[in-house]
Amino acid sequence: MSQVYRGAAGWRSARIASNVGRRSASIEYLWLRTVTVRTAASAAPVAAGLLAAAAAAWVAVAVEAGGMESAPGTMGLSGAAFLGLWAVMMAAMMLPGLAPIGALYAGEGAGTAARGTGLVAGYLIAWAGFGVPALLASVAASRLADRSDSAATWVGGALLVAAGAYQLTPLKDRCLAICRSPLHLLMRAGAYRGRLRHVRAGLYHGAYCVGCCWSLMLALLVLGVMDLRWMAAFAVGIVLEKVWRFGRRVAIAMGVALVVLGLLAPWQPGIVPGLHRAPMSMESM
């Protein structure tokens, strides 16, 4: 009898815990929905501003990269120019995915502009900082291609496979989940104090988004960092990852596609122009 009682008690405890968990999740959902509804009026201008900034960045990148061909290295840009263009590229590609959370974070009433501006500033600082390893990787790719174009092509394929494989890892899942969660950001930002608290919130959120998408930026370097077609493809994929309910499936699909491209690269070097110098034609000589 005692064993039956303990079993029944344990079952009741588990049921109570389950009900409490569901109730907590429901409260969290209702709270987030309430906040979303309350900020709907002020969210539209903030989201529109972020999308307008992204559009302006796309125009700037298109003007700058329009006459460039994908090749190993920095394509004739100085280090400072590469980092500056990288920051503009990140604004173009990443701000659309930030728009929903940015609008919710900015909230309503006094301080909306300060909250939104600080968050975006910190977010872009995180991605601009990633430009430093991107610059170093580009320089290394140029040197490797100069020494052995064949070896560079194999390295490019391996990097694509590695970038695709990362899309399938638990770490990617963890970073993506945080990037998709406005509640996580709001709870974390609530602990920040001081004038730069919103910038710190942007840095925090940006760091997780770098952790989520660094492999895609690595793949972009390999596939052609100035190729507007690849930039647009990755930008769309990143937005879908972050805002669509099936974002995880998009991440997996992109990972599989990158692995396939990486496996094909050694036999199709044109796939990896970031690590392969195309033969010069007679007209260009």
C-alpha positions in Angstrom: 0.0 0.0 0.0 2.7 2.4 0.9 4.4 1.8 -2.4 1.1 2.5 -4.2 0.6 5.6 -2.1 4.1 6.9 -2.9 3.5 6.1 -6.6 0.2 8.0 -6.6 1.8 10.9 -4.6 4.6 11.0 -7.1 2.2 11.0 -10.0 0.2 13.8 -8.4 3.4 15.8 -7.8 4.5 15.3 -11.4 1.1 16.4 -12.6 1.1 19.5 -10.4 4.6 20.4 -11.6 3.5 19.9 -15.2 0.5 22.1 -14.6 2.6 24.8 -13.0 5.1 24.6 -15.9 2.2 25.0 -18.4 0.7 27.8 -16.4 4.1 29.6 -16.2 4.5 29.2 -20.0 1.0 30.5 -20.5 1.7 33.5 -18.3 4.9 34.2 -20.1 3.1 34.0 -23.5 0.3 36.3 -22.3 2.8 38.8 -20.9 4.8 38.9 -24.1 1.6 39.2 -26.1 0.4 42.1 -23.9 3.7 43.9 -24.2 3.6 43.4 -28.0 0.1 44.8 -28.3 0.9 47.8 -26.1 3.9 48.6 -28.1 2.2 48.1 -31.5 1.7 51.8 -32.1 5.3 52.7 -31.4 6.7 49.6 -32.9 5.9 50.5 -36.5 8.1 53.6 -36.7 11.0 51.8 -35.0 10.8 48.8 -37.3 10.3 51.1 -40.3 13.4 53.0 -39.3 15.5 49.9 -39.0 14.3 48.6 -42.4 15.0 52.0 -44.0 18.5 52.0 -42.5 19.1 48.5 -43.9 17.8 49.7 -47.4 20.2 52.6 -47.3 23.1 50.3 -46.4 22.1 48.0 -49.3 22.3 50.9 -51.7 25.7 51.9 -50.4 27.1 48.3 -50.7 25.6 48.0 -54.2 27.3 51.2 -55.3 30.7 50.2 -53.7 30.7 46.5 -54.8 29.0 47.0 -58.2 32.2 47.0 -60.2 34.1 44.4 -58.0 34.7 40.8 -58.9 34.9 38.2 -56.2 38.5 37.2 -55.6 40.8 36.2 -52.6 41.8 39.0 -50.3 40.3 42.5 -49.7 39.8 43.2 -53.5 42.2 46.2 -53.4 40.7 47.8 -50.3 42.8 48.9 -47.4 42.3 47.4 -44.0 40.3 50.4 -42.8 38.2 50.6 -46.0 37.4 46.8 -45.7 36.3 47.2 -42.1 34.2 50.2 -43.0 32.5 48.4 -45.9 32.1 45.3 -43.7 30.2 47.4 -41.1 27.9 48.7 -43.8 27.3 45.1 -45.1 26.4 43.9 -41.7 23.9 46.8 -41.3 22.3 45.8 -44.6 22.2 42.1 -43.9 21.4 42.0 -40.1 19.1 44.9 -39.4 16.0 43.4 -41.0 16.3 40.4 -38.7 16.7 42.8 -35.7 13.6 44.9 -36.5 11.0 42.8 -34.6 13.0 42.6 -31.4 14.3 46.1 -31.8 10.8 47.5 -32.0 9.7 45.6 -29.0 12.8 46.6 -27.0 12.3 50.3 -27.9 8.9 50.2 -26.3 6.6 53.2 -26.1 6.6 56.6 -24.4 9.6 58.6 -23.3 13.0 57.2 -24.2 11.9 55.1 -27.1 14.5 56.7 -29.4 17.3 56.3 -26.8 16.4 52.6 -26.2 16.2 51.8 -29.9 19.3 53.7 -30.9 21.4 52.3 -28.1 20.3 48.7 -28.9 21.2 49.1 -32.6 24.5 50.8 -31.9 25.6 47.9 -29.6 24.3 45.3 -32.0 26.3 46.8 -34.9 29.4 47.3 -32.8 29.3 43.5 -32.2 29.1 42.8 -35.9 31.7 45.4 -36.8 34.1 43.8 -34.4 33.7 40.5 -36.2 35.1 42.4 -39.2 38.6 42.1 -37.7 38.8 38.3 -38.0 37.0 38.6 -41.4 39.8 40.9 -42.5 42.5 38.6 -41.2 40.8 35.6 -42.9 40.7 37.5 -46.2 44.3 38.3 -46.1 45.2 34.7 -45.2 43.1 33.5 -48.1 44.9 35.8 -50.6 48.3 34.5 -49.4 47.2 30.9 -49.6 45.8 31.4 -53.1 49.1 33.0 -54.2 51.1 30.0 -52.9 48.9 27.2 -54.1 45.6 27.8 -55.8 44.8 24.0 -55.7 45.3 23.8 -51.9 43.3 27.0 -51.4 40.4 25.5 -53.3 40.4 22.4 -51.1 40.6 24.7 -48.0 37.6 26.7 -49.3 35.6 23.5 -49.7 36.5 22.3 -46.2 35.5 25.7 -44.8 32.1 25.5 -46.5 31.6 22.0 -45.1 32.6 23.2 -41.6 30.3 26.2 -41.9 27.4 24.0 -43.0 28.1 21.5 -40.2 27.9 24.2 -37.6 24.4 25.0 -38.7 23.4 21.5 -37.3 25.0 21.8 -33.9 23.5 22.3 -30.5 25.5 25.5 -30.1 23.9 27.0 -33.2 20.5 26.0 -31.7 21.3 27.7 -28.4 22.4 30.9 -30.0 19.5 31.0 -32.5 17.0 30.4 -29.7 18.3 33.4 -27.8 18.4 35.6 -30.9 14.8 34.7 -31.5 13.7 35.5 -27.9 12.7 39.1 -27.1 11.8 38.0 -23.5 15.4 36.8 -22.9 16.8 40.1 -24.1 14.3 42.2 -22.0 15.0 40.2 -18.8 18.8 40.4 -19.4 18.7 44.2 -20.2 16.7 44.8 -17.0 19.9 44.1 -15.0 21.9 46.8 -16.8 22.3 50.3 -15.3 23.9 53.5 -16.4 23.8 55.6 -19.6 25.2 52.8 -21.8 22.8 50.1 -20.6 21.0 50.0 -24.0 24.3 49.8 -25.8 25.2 46.9 -23.5 22.0 45.2 -24.3 22.8 45.5 -28.0 26.2 44.1 -27.5 24.8 41.2 -25.5 22.2 40.4 -28.2 24.7 41.0 -31.0 27.2 38.6 -29.4 24.7 35.8 -29.5 23.7 36.7 -33.1 27.4 36.5 -34.0 27.5 33.1 -32.3 24.5 32.2 -34.4 25.6 33.4 -37.8 29.4 33.6 -37.8 29.6 30.4 -39.9 27.4 32.0 -42.6 29.7 35.0 -42.7 32.6 32.7 -43.1 30.8 31.0 -46.0 30.2 34.4 -47.5 33.9 35.1 -47.5 34.6 31.9 -49.3 31.7 32.2 -51.8 32.5 35.9 -52.6 32.2 38.6 -50.0 31.3 41.2 -52.5 28.9 39.0 -54.5 25.5 40.8 -54.0 23.6 37.6 -54.9 25.2 35.6 -52.1 24.7 38.5 -49.7 21.0 38.7 -50.5 20.6 34.9 -50.2 22.2 34.9 -46.8 20.3 38.0 -45.7 17.0 36.3 -46.5 18.0 33.1 -44.8 19.1 35.0 -41.7 15.8 36.9 -41.5 13.8 33.6 -41.9 15.9 31.9 -39.2 15.1 34.6 -36.7 11.5 35.6 -37.4 9.8 32.6 -39.1 8.2 29.9 -37.0 10.1 27.3 -39.0 13.4 29.2 -38.7 15.2 26.1 -37.4 14.4 24.2 -40.6 15.8 27.1 -42.6 19.0 26.9 -40.6 19.2 23.1 -41.3 18.5 23.6 -45.0 21.3 26.3 -45.3 23.7 24.0 -43.5 23.0 21.1 -45.9 23.4 23.3 -48.9 26.7 24.6 -47.7 28.0 21.1 -47.1 27.0 20.1 -50.6 28.7 23.2 -52.1 31.8 22.4 -50.0 32.0 18.8 -51.3 31.7 20.0 -54.9 34.2 22.8 -54.6 37.4 20.8 -55.3 36.0 19.8 -58.7 34.3 23.1 -59.3 36.7 25.8 -58.1 34.5 28.6 -59.3 32.2 27.9 -56.3 34.9 29.3 -54.0 36.1 32.6 -55.6 37.2 33.8 -52.1 39.9 31.2 -52.2 40.4 30.6 -55.9 41.8 33.0 -58.5 40.1 32.7 -61.8 42.4 32.3 -64.8 43.0 35.6 -66.6 41.5 35.8 -70.1 43.5 37.2 -73.1 41.3 40.3 -73.1 42.2 41.2 -69.5 45.9 40.6 -70.0 
